[in-house]
Amino acid sequence: MTETRGRNDIGDILTIGFGTTVAMWTIGYLCRMPGSSVPNFMLFGLLIAFGVLGGAAAGRFSRRSWTVGLWTGLVTGFLNLLLVGSLISREDAPGLIEGAAIWAPMSIVLMMVLTGVGALIGRATRGTPHTGAPQCGACGASLFQLANNCPSCNKPLDAAGIRRDGAGIEWPVWFAFVAVAATVLLIAAGGVVTGAQAGLDVPDWPNTFGRNMFLYPLARMTGGIYFEHTHRLLGSLVGLTTIALAVYTWSRPRRPAVREIAILAVLLVVAQGLLGALRVTGKFTLSEDAAQMAPQLSLAVVHGILAQLFLGVLVVLAILMTRAWREAPATAEATRDVATNVPLSVIALALLICQLAIGAVYRHYQVTWALHLHLTIAVLLIAALIFNGIRAAAARQPLPITRAFRLSGRWLNGLAGFQLLLGLGALVAVMLEKPGDPHAWHVAVTTAHQTTGALLMAFTVAVLAWETRLTALRSRPAPDFAPA
C-alpha cells in the first residue's frame, strides 16, 4: 500500500498515534480488570510490544523517513499522559509526586524511543518502494493486466486514462475508523459499568472522590470504582480522538457534508460527556457530598442510546471520506432492486433504535414489560437485519463501492446470527441473576450482547449509506466531488 497525500499531511501520524493509544488502552483495561491474574511485568511487556508495533506500522506504511516513528510516539505519549498521573500520584496526597515534572516527559521520551525502534523495523520490512498498480482513471480499479477496457467499469482506458499513483492509504478514513474502534471500546466499558451495577460507585464528577480525575491513584481503582473510573478515562480518550478527527477533517479540502458531520460528531461527544456527568450528579457541581447529588436514572438510558447513535455518525463520516464513495462510477449497481433496499434498511434501523431504547430501559429499570417487548421486537429485528444483509451480500459487480457494500452485508448477517445467540445467553443470565449481586459471567454475556448491538448499529448504518449512494448513482452520474 502507498499513500496519496503529501508530506505536509499528518494523517498518517495522527492515525497510527491515536490507533496505538487505543490498542494500548484496550490491553491495559482488560489486564487490570478486578480479578485479572495478569502479572504487572507481563502487562508492561505487552504495552512495550504494542508501542513497537505502532512504530513498525508507521515505518511500514508511511512514506516518511524513520522519524515518523518519533512523531507517532510523541502523539501516543501525550495521550498516555491521561493515565500517567494515576500511575505516579500518591495515595496519601491529592497532588502529584515531586518528580512528576520528570516522569511525565520521560514517559513521552520512552514512547518515542519504542515507536522509533519500531519504525526502523517497519522500514526494513517495507522493501523496495513502489507506487502500486496502475489504476483506471474512471473507477479507480487496480489494473493488474493492462487491456483496452477496464475489467471493472468496462470503459476504454484510452479515454478514461490510467493513474499510476497507486490506490493509496486513505488516512482520513483510517483515522475515522480509529475513532470508531475507540467508541466501541467505550460502549463495551459502559456495558460493564451497567452490568456490574457500578454507575454510582464514583459519586462525583468531574472529580473522583474529590481528586482530579486524571490523578486518582491506580491502587484505589478496585471493584466498581475501577469500572466507572476507567469508563470516564476512556470517554476522555474518545472525546480527544473525535475533536482531533474534526480538526484534521477541517484542515483538508472537504465536501461540506463531511465537515458538517465532523462537527456533529464533536457536538454529540460533548453532549455524551455532559449526560454522563448529570446521570451521576443530577446537576453541575464539584461537591462529593452524596446529600447534594440527585442521580438521574433516566439520563443513563439516554446516555446509552446516544452512545450508539454517535457510533453511527462516525461510521457515516468514515464512509463519506472513502474513495469508493467519492469515485463510484455511474454504472455501479448493487442488485436489481437496490432502490427498494433503502426503505427496508430504514425500517431495520428504526427497529434497531427502538430495540436499543427498550433494552436500555430494561437494563436500568428492570421492568418486566420492557423485557417482553424487547424479546418480541428481537424476532422482527433479526429477520429484517438478515434479510437486508443477504440483499447487500448479493452485490456482484467488481467495483470498490459494491465490494464495500457486499462486505457490510456479510458482516451484518454474521453479527445478526451471533447476536441471536448472545440474546439467548443474556436471557438465561437475567433469569438466573441475583438482585444486587451480578456474577462475572452475567456481566460478560450482557456486555457482549450490548456491544454486538452497537456493531449491528454500525453495519446497519453502513449498509444504508452504501445503498443510498448506489441508488443515487442509478439516476444520475456521480458528481465531481471535492476530495474527502
Secondary structure in CASP SS format (residue, H / E / C, confidence):
PFRMAT SS
TARGET T0000
AUTHOR 0000-0000-0000
METHOD secondary structure of the structure
MODEL  1
M C 1.00
T C 1.00
E E 1.00
T C 1.00
R C 1.00
G C 1.00
R C 1.00
N C 1.00
D C 1.00
I C 1.00
G H 1.00
D H 1.00
I H 1.00
L H 1.00
T H 1.00
I H 1.00
G H 1.00
F H 1.00
G H 1.00
T H 1.00
T H 1.00
V H 1.00
A H 1.00
M H 1.00
W H 1.00
T H 1.00
I H 1.00
G H 1.00
Y H 1.00
L H 1.00
C H 1.00
R C 1.00
M C 1.00
P C 1.00
G C 1.00
S C 1.00
S C 1.00
V C 1.00
P C 1.00
N H 1.00
F H 1.00
M H 1.00
L H 1.00
F H 1.00
G H 1.00
L H 1.00
L H 1.00
I H 1.00
A H 1.00
F H 1.00
G H 1.00
V H 1.00
L H 1.00
G H 1.00
G H 1.00
A H 1.00
A H 1.00
A H 1.00
G H 1.00
R H 1.00
F H 1.00
S C 1.00
R C 1.00
R C 1.00
S C 1.00
W C 1.00
T C 1.00
V H 1.00
G H 1.00
L H 1.00
W H 1.00
T H 1.00
G H 1.00
L H 1.00
V H 1.00
T H 1.00
G H 1.00
F H 1.00
L H 1.00
N H 1.00
L H 1.00
L H 1.00
L H 1.00
V H 1.00
G H 1.00
S H 1.00
L H 1.00
I H 1.00
S E 1.00
R C 1.00
E C 1.00
D C 1.00
A C 1.00
P C 1.00
G C 1.00
L E 1.00
I C 1.00
E C 1.00
G C 1.00
A H 1.00
A H 1.00
I H 1.00
W H 1.00
A H 1.00
P H 1.00
M H 1.00
S H 1.00
I H 1.00
V H 1.00
L H 1.00
M H 1.00
M H 1.00
V H 1.00
L H 1.00
T H 1.00
G H 1.00
V H 1.00
G H 1.00
A H 1.00
L H 1.00
I H 1.00
G H 1.00
R H 1.00
A H 1.00
T H 1.00
R H 1.00
G C 1.00
T C 1.00
P C 1.00
H C 1.00
T C 1.00
G C 1.00
A C 1.00
P C 1.00
Q E 1.00
C E 1.00
G C 1.00
A C 1.00
C C 1.00
G C 1.00
A C 1.00
S E 1.00
L C 1.00
F C 1.00
Q C 1.00
L C 1.00
A C 1.00
N C 1.00
N E 1.00
C C 1.00
P C 1.00
S C 1.00
C C 1.00
N C 1.00
K C 1.00
P E 1.00
L H 1.00
D H 1.00
A H 1.00
A H 1.00
G C 1.00
I E 1.00
R E 1.00
R C 1.00
D C 1.00
G C 1.00
A C 1.00
G C 1.00
I E 1.00
E C 1.00
W H 1.00
P H 1.00
V H 1.00
W H 1.00
F H 1.00
A H 1.00
F H 1.00
V H 1.00
A H 1.00
V H 1.00
A H 1.00
A H 1.00
T H 1.00
V H 1.00
L H 1.00
L H 1.00
I H 1.00
A H 1.00
A H 1.00
G H 1.00
G H 1.00
V H 1.00
V H 1.00
T H 1.00
G H 1.00
A C 1.00
Q C 1.00
A C 1.00
G C 1.00
L C 1.00
D C 1.00
V C 1.00
P C 1.00
D C 1.00
W C 1.00
P C 1.00
N C 1.00
T E 1.00
F C 1.00
G C 1.00
R E 1.00
N C 1.00
M H 1.00
F H 1.00
L H 1.00
Y C 1.00
P C 1.00
L H 1.00
A H 1.00
R H 1.00
M C 1.00
T C 1.00
G H 1.00
G H 1.00
I H 1.00
Y H 1.00
F H 1.00
E H 1.00
H H 1.00
T H 1.00
H H 1.00
R H 1.00
L H 1.00
L H 1.00
G H 1.00
S H 1.00
L H 1.00
V H 1.00
G H 1.00
L H 1.00
T H 1.00
T H 1.00
I H 1.00
A H 1.00
L H 1.00
A H 1.00
V H 1.00
Y H 1.00
T H 1.00
W H 1.00
S H 1.00
R C 1.00
P C 1.00
R C 1.00
R C 1.00
P H 1.00
A H 1.00
V H 1.00
R H 1.00
E H 1.00
I H 1.00
A H 1.00
I H 1.00
L H 1.00
A H 1.00
V H 1.00
L H 1.00
L H 1.00
V H 1.00
V H 1.00
A H 1.00
Q H 1.00
G H 1.00
L H 1.00
L H 1.00
G H 1.00
A H 1.00
L H 1.00
R H 1.00
V H 1.00
T H 1.00
G C 1.00
K C 1.00
F C 1.00
T C 1.00
L C 1.00
S C 1.00
E C 1.00
D C 1.00
A H 1.00
A H 1.00
Q H 1.00
M C 1.00
A C 1.00
P C 1.00
Q C 1.00
L H 1.00
S H 1.00
L H 1.00
A H 1.00
V H 1.00
V H 1.00
H H 1.00
G H 1.00
I H 1.00
L H 1.00
A H 1.00
Q H 1.00
L H 1.00
F H 1.00
L H 1.00
G H 1.00
V H 1.00
L H 1.00
V H 1.00
V H 1.00
L H 1.00
A H 1.00
I H 1.00
L H 1.00
M C 1.00
T C 1.00
R H 1.00
A H 1.00
W H 1.00
R H 1.00
E C 1.00
A C 1.00
P C 1.00
A C 1.00
T C 1.00
A C 1.00
E C 1.00
A C 1.00
T C 1.00
R C 1.00
D C 1.00
V H 1.00
A H 1.00
T H 1.00
N H 1.00
V H 1.00
P H 1.00
L H 1.00
S H 1.00
V H 1.00
I H 1.00
A H 1.00
L H 1.00
A H 1.00
L H 1.00
L H 1.00
I H 1.00
C H 1.00
Q H 1.00
L H 1.00
A H 1.00
I H 1.00
G H 1.00
A H 1.00
V H 1.00
Y H 1.00
R H 1.00
H H 1.00
Y H 1.00
Q C 1.00
V C 1.00
T H 1.00
W H 1.00
A H 1.00
L H 1.00
H H 1.00
L H 1.00
H H 1.00
L H 1.00
T H 1.00
I H 1.00
A H 1.00
V H 1.00
L H 1.00
L H 1.00
I H 1.00
A H 1.00
A H 1.00
L H 1.00
I H 1.00
F H 1.00
N H 1.00
G H 1.00
I H 1.00
R H 1.00
A H 1.00
A H 1.00
A C 1.00
A C 1.00
R C 1.00
Q C 1.00
P C 1.00
L C 1.00
P H 1.00
I H 1.00
T H 1.00
R H 1.00
A H 1.00
F H 1.00
R H 1.00
L H 1.00
S H 1.00
G H 1.00
R H 1.00
W H 1.00
L H 1.00
N H 1.00
G H 1.00
L H 1.00
A H 1.00
G H 1.00
F H 1.00
Q H 1.00
L H 1.00
L H 1.00
L H 1.00
G H 1.00
L H 1.00
G H 1.00
A H 1.00
L H 1.00
V H 1.00
A H 1.00
V H 1.00
M H 1.00
L H 1.00
E C 1.00
K E 1.00
P C 1.00
G C 1.00
D E 1.00
P C 1.00
H C 1.00
A H 1.00
W H 1.00
H H 1.00
V H 1.00
A H 1.00
V H 1.00
T H 1.00
T H 1.00
A H 1.00
H H 1.00
Q H 1.00
T H 1.00
T H 1.00
G H 1.00
A H 1.00
L H 1.00
L H 1.00
M H 1.00
A H 1.00
F H 1.00
T H 1.00
V H 1.00
A H 1.00
V H 1.00
L H 1.00
A H 1.00
W H 1.00
E H 1.00
T H 1.00
R H 1.00
L H 1.00
T H 1.00
A H 1.00
L H 1.00
R H 1.00
S H 1.00
R C 1.00
P C 1.00
A C 1.00
P C 1.00
D C 1.00
F C 1.00
A C 1.00
P C 1.00
A C 1.00
END
